[in-house]
Amino acid sequence: MSASESAHIEPAPDAEPRSYVATHVVGPLLGKVPLGDVQAFFRQFSAMQNAGLPGAVLFDALARQSHQPKLRRIAEELRALALAGKPASEGLQRYHEVFTPVIVSLIRAGEEGGYLAAALTQAADYLQTEQEIRLIYRKATLYPKMVVGASIVLIVAANAIIASMGKKSFLASPLTEPVTWVFLGPLLVFAFLYFRVGLANPRVRYNWDRFTLLVPYVGSTLHQFAMAKFGRALAALHKAGVPPQRSVELAADACGNEWLRSRLHPAGARLKEGYAFAETLADTHALSPIALQMVSTGETSGDLETMLTRFSEFYEEEAKTRSAQLGVVTGVAALFLVGGYVAYIAFTFFSGLYGGLRDEMQDAQSQQGAP
């Protein structure tokens, strides 16, 4: 199976995707919704689902309660789908910029497995975890960002004061030089477009996910998260009585990494051919030895659901710990870089100041020695 064939969620039979521009350009650039709002959307969706509200009534209430215009429009669209007898996942999968493949796969698995309310709660929990991880990085890198911003403001202000005094020595900083932004500006624009628009393309996402797994420490952390999501979804599907082939395919969609998905998804076809569960997963080379051992033990004992849940919980907690550590390390590394940047500014300023004073003294001596 090629990357282009496997690096996406298979659309529902009746799905009507938006145009390429709307899906992969306009949506990622202008259609993002804060994770907190999406999480609240799924919390409300789950509560109403548990209350037994009919689909049309449920989505009508979601539309009225949503403070985000885009989520309100999506809820109205889901209401129309419900009236037509179509699943909610068919509407959600049309908005890649709001609902990631992981979220859509979880919802679709809940619809097919008969545990939609639980799947909605799981999706909200997943988004909450994502928020927590992002907050860790923001806190860890806040101080270095503030130092960089303050240094730029202080340098510009100091140079203005120095110029008003008629002095020739100025504070030099690469970030205040126009020539720097001639090169740095386009680079930042490219990075923004790549992460906002480029990663919406299945082939680009596949290659990016494959690359991130190769990054030391970061890759192993992302792999742990992917396996935790895969195991949790697989356990829920197994409990709901979904056939093994379909369970593995849906769980692979829910792992959140397109490269790992391409390794796990074909295992469903092998299960249909009669291969053993643990043996089939081992052939994917995606799971760690301890995870395979847990699957094998659960398969032998007849308690596969419990073992899958335990190994997913273990790896999820391990990945959270490693993410917190990575956030701290990133913050410290950024602080050292900022420290070097400020030290460079101070060194160039005092070097220039010393050079200017030396030149003035030499001029004064030469004038005194002149006849």
Number of C-alpha atoms within 10 A of each C-alpha: 10 8 16 15 12 21 24 20 20 13 13 14 7 9 14 12 14 11 10 11 10 16 20 21 19 15 19 23 16 11 15 16 16 10 16 13 15 20 20 15 22 21 19 20 23 21 16 19 17 12 11 11 14 12 21 19 14 21 25 17 19 23 23 11 13 18 12 15 11 15 19 20 13 20 26 19 17 26 24 18 19 19 13 10 11 17 19 21 23 21 22 22 25 20 22 18 22 21 19 15 22 24 26 25 28 28 29 26 28 23 17 18 19 15 17 20 22 18 24 27 20 22 24 24 15 16 20 17 14 14 15 15 15 15 14 18 19 14 12 22 20 14 16 19 16 11 15 18 12 11 19 15 12 13 18 16 13 14 17 12 13 15 13 9 9 8 12 11 18 19 20 18 19 13 16 15 10 11 11 12 14 10 10 13 12 11 12 12 10 13 12 13 15 14 15 19 19 19 18 19 17 19 19 19 21 22 16 17 20 16 12 17 18 12 12 9 14 16 16 16 22 21 25 24 24 26 27 27 28 28 29 25 29 29 22 24 26 19 14 16 12 18 14 18 18 21 24 28 23 30 27 31 32 31 29 23 27 29 23 26 26 24 17 26 23 19 25 22 16 16 19 13 10 9 14 14 20 18 15 18 25 20 12 16 13 19 20 12 11 10 24 20 16 19 25 20 16 17 17 11 10 11 12 21 19 17 23 27 20 18 20 25 18 14 21 21 14 15 21 19 13 18 22 18 14 18 21 17 15 15 22 16 15 18 20 13 14 19 15 12 17 15 12 14 18 15 14 15 17 14 13 17 17 13 13 15 13 12 12 12 12 12 12 11 11 10 10 9 8 6 4
